[in-house]
């Protein structure tokens, strides 16, 4: 929860330290990896964001929001092919923002 508090304050570096401690204490805590991905993305470190979203997905393969956020990070680094794959997975899992994005770009999922 301390990581969340720092993130809510916009102190993503401190949030990362706390989320990282959470993953040390419980390496199977998918939410902590998701939150790490989010914090790294906020700092513009999209490669680290992707790494952490991937770990969150490995631990929780039905986490549509993790796929969506990873897709956004892939898009930021110019890997549009992988981004579309993740947007489609998120959409198939029922994530409305992914469905909306794909619809607006005339893509099916």
WOQUI-V358200 format. One record per pair of residues at least 4 apart in sequence whose ideal C-beta (glycine too) atoms are under 8 Angstrom apart, sorted by the first residue. I is the first residue (numbers start at 1). GAP is how many residues later the second one is. D is the distance in Angstrom with one decimal. If there is no record, write none. Layout:
<<I/GAP/D> <I/GAP/D>>
This chain:
<<1/4/6.4> <2/4/6.6> <2/16/4.7> <3/4/6.3> <3/11/8.0> <3/12/4.7> <3/13/7.7> <3/14/7.9> <3/15/3.5> <3/16/4.2> <3/18/8.0> <3/19/6.5> <3/29/7.5> <3/32/6.0> <3/36/7.7> <4/4/6.2> <4/11/7.5> <4/31/7.2> <5/4/6.6> <6/5/4.4> <6/6/7.4> <6/8/4.1> <6/9/4.0> <6/12/6.2> <7/4/7.5> <7/5/6.3> <7/8/4.1> <7/28/7.0> <7/31/7.3> <7/32/6.0> <7/35/7.8> <11/4/6.2> <12/4/6.2> <12/27/4.3> <12/28/7.7> <12/30/4.8> <12/31/5.2> <13/4/7.0> <13/30/7.3> <14/4/6.5> <15/4/6.0> <15/20/7.3> <15/24/4.6> <16/4/6.0> <16/20/6.2> <16/23/4.9> <16/24/6.8> <16/27/7.9> <17/4/6.7> <18/4/6.7> <19/4/6.7> <19/13/5.0> <19/14/7.9> <19/16/4.8> <19/17/4.5> <19/20/6.5> <20/4/6.6> <20/16/6.7> <21/4/6.4> <22/4/6.5> <22/7/5.7> <22/10/3.9> <23/4/6.0> <23/6/6.3> <23/9/4.9> <23/10/6.3> <23/13/7.0> <25/4/7.8> <26/6/7.2> <28/31/5.9> <29/4/7.3> <29/30/7.8> <30/4/6.3> <30/25/7.7> <30/26/4.7> <30/29/3.7> <30/30/4.2> <30/33/6.8> <30/36/7.9> <31/4/6.2> <31/25/7.4> <32/4/6.4> <33/4/6.5> <33/19/4.8> <33/20/7.3> <33/22/4.2> <33/23/4.0> <33/26/6.8> <34/4/6.5> <34/18/7.2> <34/19/6.7> <34/22/4.1> <34/29/6.9> <34/31/7.4> <34/32/5.4> <34/35/7.6> <35/4/6.4> <36/4/6.2> <36/12/7.7> <36/16/4.0> <37/4/6.2> <37/11/7.8> <37/12/4.5> <37/13/7.4> <37/14/7.7> <37/15/3.7> <37/16/4.0> <37/19/6.4> <37/29/7.3> <37/32/6.2> <37/33/7.2> <37/36/7.3> <38/4/6.5> <38/11/7.4> <38/31/6.6> <39/4/6.7> <40/5/4.4> <40/6/7.4> <40/8/4.0> <40/9/4.1> <40/12/6.3> <41/4/7.5> <41/5/6.3> <41/8/4.0> <41/28/6.8> <41/31/7.4> <41/32/5.6> <41/35/7.8> <45/4/6.3> <46/4/6.2> <46/27/4.4> <46/28/7.8> <46/30/4.7> <46/31/4.9> <47/4/6.6> <47/30/6.9> <48/4/6.4> <49/4/6.1> <49/20/7.4> <49/21/7.6> <49/24/4.4> <50/4/6.1> <50/20/5.8> <50/23/4.9> <50/24/6.5> <50/27/7.7> <51/4/6.8> <52/4/6.4> <53/4/6.3> <53/13/5.1> <53/14/7.9> <53/16/5.6> <53/17/3.8> <53/20/6.6> <54/4/6.4> <54/16/6.6> <55/4/6.5> <56/4/6.1> <56/7/6.0> <56/10/4.5> <57/4/6.0> <57/6/6.1> <57/9/5.0> <57/10/6.4> <57/13/6.9> <60/6/7.0> <62/31/6.0> <63/4/6.9> <63/30/8.0> <64/4/6.3> <64/25/7.6> <64/26/4.5> <64/29/3.7> <64/30/6.1> <64/31/3.6> <64/34/6.9> <65/4/6.2> <65/25/7.3> <65/30/6.2> <66/4/6.1> <67/4/6.3> <67/19/4.7> <67/20/7.6> <67/22/4.7> <67/23/4.0> <67/26/6.9> <67/28/7.3> <67/31/7.4> <68/4/6.7> <68/18/7.1> <68/19/6.7> <68/22/4.1> <68/27/5.4> <68/29/6.2> <68/30/4.9> <69/4/6.5> <70/4/6.3> <70/16/5.1> <71/4/6.4> <71/11/7.6> <71/12/4.4> <71/13/7.4> <71/14/7.7> <71/15/3.5> <71/16/4.5> <71/19/6.6> <71/27/7.4> <72/4/6.6> <72/11/7.2> <73/4/6.9> <74/5/4.3> <74/6/7.4> <74/8/4.5> <74/9/3.9> <74/12/6.4> <75/4/7.3> <75/5/6.1> <75/8/4.1> <79/4/6.1> <80/4/6.3> <81/4/6.8> <82/4/6.5> <83/4/6.2> <84/4/6.3> <84/23/7.1> <85/4/6.6> <86/4/6.3> <87/4/6.2> <87/11/5.0> <87/14/5.9> <87/15/5.8> <87/20/7.9> <87/22/7.6> <88/4/6.3> <88/10/7.6> <88/14/6.8> <88/19/7.5> <88/21/4.4> <89/4/6.4> <90/5/4.2> <90/7/7.9> <90/8/3.6> <91/4/6.3> <91/7/4.1> <91/8/4.5> <91/10/8.0> <91/11/5.4> <91/18/3.8> <92/17/5.4> <94/5/7.9> <95/4/6.8> <96/4/6.1> <97/4/6.3> <98/4/6.3> <98/11/7.5> <99/4/6.1> <99/10/6.9> <100/4/6.2> <101/4/6.5> <102/5/4.3> <102/6/7.1> <102/7/5.4> <103/4/7.6>>
